[in-house]
C-alpha cells in the first residue's frame, strides 16, 4: 500500500474494475432473452472483487486487508468459472473468452501479489510507521 492514498490508486483494484467493466459490456451485448440470471451472477462476481479490494483498503490493517483480498480472489475465480460457462454455452466467442479470461488472470495475479505483500513483515513495519506518523505528524514518533 505504499503511496496509495485511495483504493483507486491500487493496481489490484484497477485491474478488477477493468475486468468488471469489460464483463458488463460483454453481457450487455447478449440478446434480451438470454439467461438473465447468468448475467446478474457474472456481473456481481466481477464487481465483488473490486468492492472487496476497496473494503479491505478501508480497514487500515494489513491482516484484515489481506483477508478481504482473499474474498476478492474467490470472486475472481467465480468470474472465471462463469466466463467458461459463457463460452461453453455460446454466449460469446472463443476470442472474447480469451480476452476476458486474460483480464481475469491479470486481476488475480495483482490481487495475489498484493495479498502476499500484506502478509509480509515489511507490510507490518510500514503500517506501524504510518500509524506513528498519523498519531504524531509533527515528529513521526509515539510518546
N, C-alpha and C positions, 0 to 999 in steps of 0.2 A: 504494500500500500504506500510505499514512499512516494511522496509527491502528489498523491491523489487527494484532491480537495472535495471531489464529488464522485458519486458512484459512476457517473457518466464518463469519468476520466479513466476508468479501469478497462483494460483490453478485454477481460473476461466478459464484462457487461456489454461492451461494444459488439463483440462477436455474437453473443447470444441475441442481442437486439437485431443485428443484421439478419441472422437466421430467421427470427420471428417475422420480420418484415417480408422476407422472401417467401416464407410459408404462407403468409397472409395473401400475397399476390398469387401464388400458385393455386391456392384453394379458392380464391375469388374467381378464377377462370373456369372452375368446374361448372357444368350445366346445372341449372337450378334444382333439378330433380335428383341430383346425385347426393347420396349419403350425407345428410346434414350433421348427423352425429359424428361421423368421421372428421368432418371439417371442424366442428367445435372441439373435438379431442386434440387434434394436432395443433390447432391454434393455441389452445390452453396450455398444452405441454411445452410448446416452444416459448410462449410468453412467461411461463412459470420459471424457466431458467433465469431470465433476466430479472424477474421480480425477486428471486431468492438471492441473487448477487447483490442487488440493491438493499435488501433487508439485512443481509449479513454485514454490509458496509456500515449500516446504521447502528450496529451493535457495539462498535468500538472495542472489540475484544477479539484477538486473533483466534482463540479456540472456538468461540461462538461463530465467528465469520467462517471458519473452516467447516463447521457443521452445516451452515447454510449453503456453502459451495457444494457440499455433498448432495444436498437436495437438488441443487441446480444440475449437477452431473446426472442424477437419476432422471430429471425431467428431459435432459438432452438425450439420454438413452431411450426414453419413451418416444421422443420425437423421431429418433432414428428407426425404431420399430414401426411407427406409423408411416414413415416415409417408405419403408419396404412394402408395407401393405398397399400403399397408394400405387406404387409401380406395379405390383403383382396383380392388382385388380383393374389396371388400365386407367387410373386417374391422371397419370402423367407419363411422359416418355422416359426411356432409359437415360437419355441425355439430361432431362430435367431432374430426374432422381439423382444422377451423379453429381450435378451441381449442388443440389440441396444437401445431399449426404456429405459432400466435401465441406460445406459451410458448417454442418453439424459437427463434423470431426474437428474442424479448426476451433470451434467454440469449446468442445470437450477438452481439447489439448490445453487451451488457455486457462480454463477453469481448473483442471487438474494440476497444472504447473503452479498456479496461484495458491491452490489448496496446500500443496507441498511446502511452499514458502511459509504460509501462515502457521504451519505446524513446526517450523524450524526454530532453533534457539535465536537466530538472527531476528525473526519477526517479534519474538517476545522482548528482546532488547530494544528494538525500535519502538514498540508500543510503550515500554516503560519510559523511554526518553521523551516521547510525545506527551505522555501523561505529566511528566515533570515540567516540561515547557508550558503546558496548558495550565498547570496548577500555579506556577510561578514564572510568568512570562518575563519578568524583569531579570531573573538570574538563571532560570532553567533548572534550579535545584529545589529539592524538597527541604522543608525546615523541620 
